[in-house]
Structure formats: structure tokens, C-alpha cells
């Protein structure tokens, strides 16, 4: 091979590397601009009303996915949500708490109402929403929540998302020992 051959290959590599870098940068820029509030699907809330995530546009929120009949991960998630609420109260920060269903077949407004009552979740800034059976897998993917069926139980990730007023994800909590004051700050 001649030196000119290697120089040509190097230029091709650098050009491809530049295009690849530009694509990564563009994807990162797009990911930053992703707004949960722009997810276009209808939901039913725990009071039986039809709502959209854009209804919370202009307000910061904490978002997670769980389901009313869960006996393991959701109990821990709920406790962490309560802890986040307490940390936000201490920091004098207001967040909407939006819990999205992983079990749309069973998470009816009545099921979410029972869930609220038995867990003493009577604050007005907490909402429990259910999308359609067909929309739920795509919603989980968009929020980065993995879930799967194990016998009759839905297993899923622990993942809390903190959204800014535009609905962009600004912080993620995916470990139970995360610092709450940092998460709400």
C-alpha cells in the first residue's frame, strides 16, 4: 500500500467519524428536548376523567410506573415516592406526582381509588393514570421502564423520573438508596 492510499483511508475514516459524531450529537440534542408532556395518548385518571400528560405542562412532576395490585416493587416505589414528597416539602418544592399504570386491564379508576385510600394518598398533587392496553408498552419504552410477566405477576424496574416544567427528564432515580435532597433540588 502506498502512503497516498493510507491518507485516503484516513480522510474517509475522519469523514465517517465526523458524520457519526454529528449523528450522536443530534440524537443527544433530540433526547434532551424529549418532553414527557408531549406523549400523545389518552389516559383515564383515578377519578374516571379523560386526561393527557400535557395537562401538567408548566408544572414540574415526579413520574413513575407501577400498578395497584403489585405486592413487591410497587410497595417500595410507593414508599420512595412518599419519601420524595417529604423531601420536596422540606425543600419547599412543589411537584405533581404522576403514577402511570403497568396493568391497564385491572387498573380502573375504582382500583386506583382503593389504592389511594388504603395507602392514605389523599394529596391533590398525586394522580394515578391508566392508558390503553395497546399504548402501555410504548409508554414504558419511552420512559425507560422495563417490565415483564412472571407467572401472574408483573415484574418491573424501579424508576422515578423528575420532570421540569416543560416535561423534560432532568433527573432519574433508579436505585433505592439515591439521595432524596439531590433528587428534588
N, C-alpha and C positions, 0 to 999 in steps of 0.2 A: 504494500500500500504506500502511496506517495503522501508527503506532508499535506498537499492540497486536498487529498481525499479526506484526511482526518479533520482538516479545518472545515470542510463542507459538512461533515457529520457533526462537528461541534456546533456549527451555526444552526443546523437542523435541530439538534438537541436543545439548544438555548431557546430557539423559537418555540418549540413544543413545550418546553418548561415554562416559558413566559405565558403561553396560552393557557396551560394547565393552572398556573398560579392565578391568572386572571379569573378563570372559572371558579377556583376555590374562593377567591376574594369576593366574587359576585355572589356565590352561594352563601357565604358568611354574611354578607350585607343583607341578602334576602332573608336569611334566618333571623337576623336581628330585627328586621322590620315585621316579622310574623306577629300578628295580633290574634290572640285567642278570641277577642271580641268580634273578629271578622269571620269566624267559623259560621258558615251558613247552613244551619239545620235547626228545625224546631224542637223545642223541649216542652215538657209539661212539668210544672213545679209541684211542690208538696201541697199546694192549696188547690190544685187542679187547673191552674191558669196556663195558657199557652204563652211561652216566653222565648226570647232569643238571647244569646250571650251578649249581643250588642246592647241589650237593655242596661248593662252595667258599664257601658262605655263612659269614661270620665271619672271612674272610681277605681282605686286600687283594690285588688282582690287576692285571696288565697284560694287556689283551686286544687281539687283532688278528685280521684275516682274511687268509689267503693260501692257497697250495696247493703241494703237494710238487713238481710239475713246472714251476713258474714259473721263468723264467730271468732276469727283469729286476727288477720291483718287489719281488718276494719276497726276492730276494738282498739288496737294500738294506734292506728291512724287517727281515730276519733280523739284519743287521749292527747296525741301530739297536736291536733287541731285546737283542742281546748287550751293546751299549753301555749300555743301561738297566740290565741285570743288573749290570754292573760298577759303575755309579754307585750302584745300590742297595746293593751290597756295601760300597762305600766309606762310604756314609752309614749302614751297619749297619741297613738296612731290608730286611724280607723281603716279597717279593711272589710270588704264584703267577703263572706266565706261561702264558696260555691262548691257543693258536693255533687258530682256527676255520677250517675248510675252505671254500674257494670252489669246489671241484671235487669234489663228493661222489661222482660216478661213478668217479673214479680214486683219491681219497684214502682208500684202505683202510688198515687197521691195518698191513699189510705195507709199503705205500708210505710211511706216516709213520715206520715203524721204520727203513727205509732212509734216509729224510731225516734222522732223528736221528743215525744212525751216520755218515753221510758228512759231516755238519756238526758232529760232536762235541758233541751236545746231550744229555749224559747226566745232567744235574742232575735231581733228583726234583721240583723245583718247576715243571718245564716239562711241559705237556700239549698234545697235538695231538688235536683233536676233529673229528668229521665228523657232520653232521646229514643228514637225508634230502635227496634231490634237490628235493622239493617244499617243504621247510622253509627251505632255504638262502637264497632271495631275500628272504623275510620277515625272516630273521635279519639279513641285510646291511642292509636298510632300518632295522631297529630300532637298529642300531649306527652308522648313518650312513655306511656303506661303499658307494660306487657301484662297480659292475663291469659289464663288457660283453664280448662276444665280438668279437675282431678276428682274422679268418681262423680258425685253430685255437687261438689264444692267448686266455686270459682276461686282460683288462686291468682294473686296479682301482686305487682310491685307496690312498695310504699313510695309514694312520690307526691310531694306538696310543691305547688308552683306559686310563686309570688308574682303577681302581675302589677305593672304600673297602670296609670290612668288610661293609657292607650291600649291596654290589654297585652302588652309585650311581656314576655317572661324575663324577669330581671334577677330572680334567684330561684334555685331549686333545692329542696331538701329531700334527699333520698336515703338518709341514714337516720336512725332513731336518736343518735347522740349528737346531732347537729346543734350548734349554738343558736338558741332562740332569739337572743337580743340582736345578733348579727342578721338573722333572717328577716326580722321585722324592720331593721334600720334602713 
